[in-house]
Amino acid sequence: MTAQQHETVVIGGGQAGLATAYYLAKLGQSFVVLDAGQRVGDVWRNRWDSLTLFTPARYSSLPGLPFPAEPGYFPTRLEMAEYLESYAGSFALPVQLGIKATRLSPRADGFELDTTEGVIHANQVVIATGAFPTPRVPPAATQLDPAIHQVHSSAYHNPDQLPPGDVLVAGAASSGTQIALDLAANRRVWLAGKSSPFVPNRILGFSLFGLLTRTVFRVPVTTTPGQRIAERLVSKGYPVVGYAPSVVEEAGILRVPRVVGQQGGWPELADGQVLKPAVTVWATGFRYDYNWIDLRVFGEDGKPRQRRGVVDKAPGLYFIGLPFMYSGLSAIITGVGADAAHIARHIGERAAASEQTDRAASRLPQPAS
């Protein structure tokens, strides 16, 4: 089968990939976006039923198209999915659905991309597959009693899918807090983990999250203050917006320390307490998984070595949507546009330089036949 040829391929049609596509289109670049879903926005449709964004509508928009809701409204998962689908349609972005990238490898003049629909050759590739696409669970999960029903937050949808009984939700950031509240109506729920900082929706009529977005979260990680902010956000987590500790308490949810291991097949907490839940929901986040990328561009920690998405060791390769790629906004919808614009400009400049080189080469004297 003959390989397809594209100037630029964006892998992933979520918020990061669509923002990149928007700016590439504005610059008149030739590109295609590949996404494994059957519809744009499926990554949101597949999350739990009651999920709402932790960012209000004012800070839940991509470049060029405001989210269609009151500024202080917190969108649901389905509303965000519909917004992303509408975004792709509004700008006629060339998204090809149902195509999964399975291997990325180097070529002499660019990259070779194996997909479920064939081989693609590209001069530039943008990896927009999400910050952490693979669910992460602690080692203790494999050692728990088989009688405990276990599910990761990525596979949780609603309380009805779980067997009856007490539930341990491991992970107390935004996802864990929302899931615990979802489950607490008719069963005992433990919420395990360090409390993330709480940010109320509004203080004296002002959005505190909005203030953080315009100030603290915007500081580049290339600066000393930015590095300190990133270190604090990594250790403490992004703030939980709108779900005060009192809300959790009033719901009857029992706050407990984090899970550190197991005893006799039951979850053991940092204070030595051993719980006996019928169900454990692991809201423990995701991890990097770039095994499909056959390029030496990663550090020992598995993270790509890049500067605001640009990979110097593999010219033409870019990453977008990673945490702290440039600032605290890089992995959330309100901030991904700035990084996308930077990457699109870099691609445009690279394409222009290549075209100029080709024109110069065409003017060189040709050998006599």
C-alpha positions as CSV (number, residue, x, y, z in Angstrom):
1,M,0.0,0.0,0.0
2,T,1.3,3.4,-1.0
3,A,2.0,5.7,2.0
4,Q,0.0,8.9,2.2
5,Q,2.0,12.2,2.2
6,H,1.1,15.1,4.4
7,E,3.1,18.3,5.3
8,T,2.0,18.2,8.9
9,V,0.1,15.6,10.9
10,V,-1.5,16.4,14.3
11,I,-2.1,13.3,16.3
12,G,-5.1,13.8,18.6
13,G,-8.3,15.8,18.1
14,G,-8.9,17.0,21.6
15,Q,-8.5,20.5,22.9
16,A,-4.7,20.7,22.3
17,G,-4.9,19.2,18.8
18,L,-7.8,21.4,17.7
19,A,-6.2,24.6,19.0
20,T,-3.0,23.7,17.0
21,A,-5.2,23.0,14.0
22,Y,-6.9,26.4,14.3
23,Y,-3.6,28.3,14.2
24,L,-2.2,26.1,11.4
25,A,-5.2,26.9,9.3
26,K,-4.9,30.6,10.1
27,L,-1.3,30.4,8.7
28,G,-2.5,28.6,5.6
29,Q,-0.5,25.5,6.4
30,S,-1.3,22.1,4.9
31,F,-2.1,19.6,7.6
32,V,-4.4,16.8,8.8
33,V,-5.7,15.9,12.3
34,L,-6.0,12.2,13.3
35,D,-8.2,11.1,16.1
36,A,-9.0,7.6,17.3
37,G,-12.6,8.5,18.4
38,Q,-15.7,8.2,16.3
39,R,-16.7,11.7,17.0
40,V,-14.8,14.8,17.9
41,G,-15.1,15.2,21.7
42,D,-15.5,11.5,22.5
43,V,-12.7,11.7,25.1
44,W,-15.2,13.9,27.1
45,R,-18.3,11.8,26.3
46,N,-16.6,8.7,27.8
47,R,-16.0,10.3,31.2
48,W,-18.4,9.8,34.2
49,D,-21.9,11.0,33.8
50,S,-22.0,13.8,36.4
51,L,-18.6,15.3,35.5
52,T,-18.4,19.1,35.3
53,L,-15.3,21.1,34.3
54,F,-13.4,22.8,37.1
55,T,-13.1,25.8,34.9
56,P,-16.1,28.1,34.3
57,A,-17.2,28.8,30.7
58,R,-15.2,32.1,30.6
59,Y,-12.1,30.0,30.9
60,S,-13.2,26.9,29.0
61,S,-12.9,28.2,25.4
62,L,-10.4,27.6,22.6
63,P,-9.1,30.4,20.4
64,G,-11.6,32.0,18.1
65,L,-14.8,30.6,19.6
66,P,-16.2,31.5,23.1
67,F,-17.9,28.7,25.0
68,P,-21.7,29.3,24.5
69,A,-22.7,29.8,28.1
70,E,-22.8,32.4,30.8
71,P,-19.2,33.2,32.0
72,G,-19.6,31.7,35.4
73,Y,-21.3,28.5,34.3
74,F,-19.4,25.2,34.8
75,P,-19.9,23.1,31.6
76,T,-20.7,19.4,31.8
77,R,-18.8,16.7,30.0
78,L,-21.4,16.5,27.2
79,E,-21.5,20.2,26.7
80,M,-17.7,20.3,26.4
81,A,-17.8,17.4,23.9
82,E,-20.4,19.3,21.8
83,Y,-18.3,22.4,22.0
84,L,-15.2,20.7,20.6
85,E,-17.3,19.1,17.8
86,S,-18.8,22.5,17.0
87,Y,-15.3,24.0,17.1
88,A,-13.9,21.6,14.5
89,G,-16.9,22.2,12.3
90,S,-16.9,26.0,12.6
91,F,-13.4,26.3,11.3
92,A,-13.7,23.3,8.9
93,L,-10.7,21.7,10.5
94,P,-9.5,18.6,8.6
95,V,-10.1,16.0,11.3
96,Q,-10.0,12.3,10.3
97,L,-11.8,10.1,12.8
98,G,-11.4,6.5,13.7
99,I,-7.7,6.5,13.0
100,K,-5.2,5.5,15.8
101,A,-1.5,6.1,15.5
102,T,0.4,2.9,16.4
103,R,4.1,3.8,15.6
104,L,6.0,6.9,14.9
105,S,9.5,6.5,13.5
106,P,12.1,8.7,11.7
107,R,12.7,9.0,8.0
108,A,15.5,10.8,6.1
109,D,13.1,13.6,5.2
110,G,10.7,13.6,8.1
111,F,8.6,10.9,9.9
112,E,6.8,7.7,9.1
113,L,3.5,7.2,11.0
114,D,1.9,3.7,11.2
115,T,-1.8,3.9,11.8
116,T,-4.8,1.6,11.8
117,E,-5.6,2.9,8.3
118,G,-2.2,2.7,6.7
119,V,1.1,4.5,6.6
120,I,1.6,8.2,6.5
121,H,4.8,10.2,5.7
122,A,5.0,13.7,7.1
123,N,7.5,16.5,7.4
124,Q,6.1,17.6,10.8
125,V,4.2,15.8,13.5
126,V,2.5,17.3,16.5
127,I,1.8,14.9,19.4
128,A,-1.5,16.1,20.9
129,T,-2.6,12.8,22.6
130,G,-3.2,14.3,26.0
131,A,-1.0,14.9,29.0
132,F,-1.3,11.4,30.5
133,P,-3.3,9.0,28.4
134,T,-2.7,5.8,30.4
135,P,-4.5,5.2,33.8
136,R,-2.2,5.0,36.8
137,V,-2.9,2.8,39.8
138,P,-0.6,2.1,42.7
139,P,1.1,-1.3,43.1
140,A,-1.2,-2.2,46.0
141,A,-4.1,-2.4,43.5
142,T,-2.9,-5.8,42.2
143,Q,-2.5,-7.1,45.8
144,L,-6.0,-6.3,47.0
145,D,-8.6,-9.1,47.8
146,P,-10.3,-10.2,44.6
147,A,-13.6,-9.6,46.4
148,I,-13.0,-5.8,46.2
149,H,-14.4,-4.4,43.0
150,Q,-11.8,-2.0,41.5
151,V,-12.3,0.6,38.8
152,H,-10.2,3.6,37.6
153,S,-11.8,7.0,37.4
154,S,-11.4,6.8,33.6
155,A,-13.8,3.8,33.5
156,Y,-16.3,5.1,36.1
157,H,-19.6,6.4,34.8
158,N,-22.2,6.4,37.5
159,P,-23.1,4.7,40.9
160,D,-25.3,2.1,39.2
161,Q,-22.3,0.4,37.5
162,L,-20.9,-0.5,40.9
163,P,-21.9,-3.3,43.2
164,P,-23.5,-2.3,46.5
165,G,-21.4,-1.6,49.6
166,D,-18.9,0.9,51.0
167,V,-16.6,2.7,48.5
168,L,-13.1,3.9,48.9
169,V,-12.2,6.7,46.5
170,A,-8.4,7.0,46.4
171,G,-7.3,10.4,45.2
172,A,-8.8,13.7,46.5
173,A,-8.2,16.1,43.7
174,S,-11.1,17.4,41.5
175,S,-11.9,14.0,39.9
176,G,-11.9,12.1,43.2
177,T,-13.9,14.8,45.0
178,Q,-16.6,14.8,42.3
179,I,-16.8,11.0,42.1
180,A,-17.0,10.8,45.9
181,L,-19.9,13.3,45.9
182,D,-21.6,11.3,43.1
183,L,-21.5,8.1,45.2
184,A,-22.3,9.5,48.7
185,A,-26.0,9.8,48.2
186,N,-26.8,6.2,49.3
187,R,-23.6,4.6,50.5
188,R,-20.7,5.2,52.8
189,V,-17.7,6.7,51.1
190,W,-14.2,7.2,52.2
191,L,-12.1,9.9,50.3
192,A,-8.4,9.1,50.6
193,G,-5.6,11.5,49.9
194,K,-4.1,14.9,50.6
195,S,-6.7,17.7,50.2
196,S,-6.0,19.8,47.1
197,P,-6.2,23.6,47.6
198,F,-9.8,24.8,47.5
199,V,-10.8,27.8,45.4
200,P,-14.3,29.2,45.8
201,N,-16.3,30.0,42.7
202,R,-16.4,33.7,43.5
203,I,-15.1,36.0,46.3
204,L,-16.8,39.4,46.6
205,G,-18.2,38.9,43.1
206,F,-14.8,38.1,41.5
207,S,-13.6,34.8,40.1
208,L,-10.5,33.8,42.1
209,F,-9.7,31.1,39.6
210,G,-9.8,33.8,36.9
211,L,-7.4,35.9,38.9
212,L,-5.0,32.9,39.3
213,T,-5.3,32.3,35.5
214,R,-4.3,35.8,34.7
215,T,-1.4,35.9,37.2
216,V,0.1,32.9,39.0
217,F,-0.7,30.2,36.5
218,R,0.6,32.3,33.6
219,V,4.2,32.7,34.9
220,P,6.6,30.8,32.5
221,V,8.3,27.8,34.1
222,T,11.6,29.0,32.5
223,T,11.7,31.6,35.4
224,T,12.5,30.9,39.0
225,P,9.1,32.0,40.2
226,G,7.5,29.8,37.5
227,Q,9.5,26.8,38.6
228,R,8.4,27.3,42.2
229,I,4.8,27.6,41.2
230,A,5.1,24.4,39.1
231,E,6.7,22.5,42.0
232,R,3.9,23.6,44.3
233,L,1.1,22.6,41.9
234,V,2.8,19.2,41.3
235,S,3.0,18.6,45.1
236,K,-0.3,20.1,46.1
237,G,-2.3,19.6,42.9
238,Y,-4.4,22.1,41.0
239,P,-7.0,23.7,43.2
240,V,-10.5,22.1,43.5
241,V,-12.8,24.8,42.3
242,G,-16.3,25.2,43.9
243,Y,-16.2,22.0,46.1
244,A,-15.4,23.3,49.6
245,P,-14.3,20.9,52.3
246,S,-17.6,21.7,54.0
247,V,-19.5,20.4,51.0
248,V,-17.6,17.1,51.3
249,E,-18.3,16.9,55.0
250,E,-22.0,17.7,54.7
251,A,-22.3,14.9,52.1
252,G,-21.2,12.5,54.8
253,I,-18.0,11.6,53.1
254,L,-15.2,10.4,55.4
255,R,-11.8,12.1,54.7
256,V,-8.9,9.7,55.4
257,P,-5.1,9.7,54.6
258,R,-3.8,8.4,51.3
259,V,-3.5,4.7,50.5
260,V,0.1,3.5,51.0
261,G,-0.3,-0.3,50.6
262,Q,-2.3,-3.2,51.8
263,Q,-2.7,-5.6,54.7
264,G,-4.3,-8.9,54.3
265,G,-5.7,-7.8,50.9
266,W,-7.3,-4.6,52.3
267,P,-6.2,-1.0,51.6
268,E,-3.8,0.4,54.2
269,L,-3.7,4.1,54.8
270,A,-0.8,6.4,55.8
271,D,-1.9,6.4,59.4
272,G,-1.9,2.6,59.6
273,Q,-5.7,2.4,59.4
274,V,-7.0,-0.6,57.3
275,L,-10.3,-0.2,55.4
276,K,-12.6,-2.9,54.1
277,P,-14.5,-1.4,51.2
278,A,-16.6,-3.3,48.7
279,V,-15.4,-1.0,46.0
280,T,-12.3,1.0,45.3
281,V,-12.3,3.8,42.8
282,W,-8.8,4.8,41.8
283,A,-8.9,8.5,41.1
284,T,-5.1,8.5,41.0
285,G,-4.5,10.1,37.6
286,F,-2.7,9.0,34.5
287,R,0.9,8.5,33.4
288,Y,3.0,9.1,30.3
289,D,2.9,6.4,27.7
290,Y,5.0,7.0,24.6
291,N,6.1,3.5,23.8
292,W,4.7,3.9,20.3
293,I,7.2,6.7,19.5
294,D,10.4,5.3,18.2
295,L,12.5,8.4,18.7
296,R,15.2,9.2,21.3
297,V,13.6,12.3,22.6
298,F,12.6,11.3,26.2
299,G,14.3,11.7,29.5
300,E,14.7,9.0,32.2
301,D,11.4,10.1,33.7
302,G,9.6,9.3,30.4
303,K,8.9,12.9,29.6
304,P,9.7,14.4,26.2
305,R,12.7,16.7,26.1
306,Q,11.2,19.8,24.6
307,R,11.1,23.6,24.8
308,R,7.6,24.9,24.7
309,G,6.7,21.9,22.6
310,V,9.6,22.1,20.2
311,V,11.9,19.1,20.2
312,D,15.4,20.1,19.2
313,K,16.7,16.6,18.8
314,A,14.0,15.7,16.3
315,P,13.4,18.7,14.1
316,G,9.8,18.8,13.0
317,L,8.5,16.9,16.0
318,Y,6.3,18.8,18.5
319,F,4.3,18.1,21.7
320,I,1.3,20.1,22.9
321,G,-0.9,20.0,26.0
322,L,1.7,18.8,28.5
323,P,1.6,20.1,32.1
324,F,3.9,23.0,32.6
325,M,5.2,22.9,29.0
326,Y,5.4,26.7,29.3
327,S,3.3,27.6,32.3
328,G,0.6,26.3,34.7
329,L,-1.9,26.9,31.9
330,S,-0.3,24.6,29.3
331,A,-2.4,21.5,30.1
332,I,-5.8,23.2,30.6
333,I,-8.2,24.4,28.0
334,T,-7.9,28.1,28.8
335,G,-4.1,28.1,28.3
336,V,-3.4,25.6,25.5
337,G,-4.1,28.2,22.8
338,A,-1.0,30.2,23.6
339,D,1.3,27.1,23.2
340,A,-0.6,26.1,20.1
341,A,0.1,29.5,18.5
342,H,3.8,29.2,19.3
343,I,4.0,25.7,17.7
344,A,2.1,26.7,14.6
345,R,4.4,29.7,14.1
346,H,7.4,27.4,14.4
347,I,5.9,25.0,11.9
348,G,5.1,27.9,9.5
349,E,8.7,29.2,9.7
350,R,10.1,25.8,9.2
351,A,7.9,25.2,6.1
352,A,8.9,28.6,4.7
353,A,12.6,27.9,5.2
354,S,12.2,24.5,3.5
355,E,10.4,26.1,0.6
356,Q,13.1,28.7,0.2
357,T,15.8,26.0,0.2
358,D,13.9,24.1,-2.5
359,R,13.6,27.2,-4.7
360,A,17.3,28.0,-4.3
361,A,18.1,24.4,-5.2
362,S,15.9,24.5,-8.3
363,R,18.0,27.5,-9.6
364,L,21.3,25.7,-9.4
365,P,22.8,24.6,-12.8
366,Q,21.7,21.1,-13.7
367,P,24.2,18.5,-15.0
368,A,24.2,17.9,-18.7
369,S,22.3,14.9,-19.8
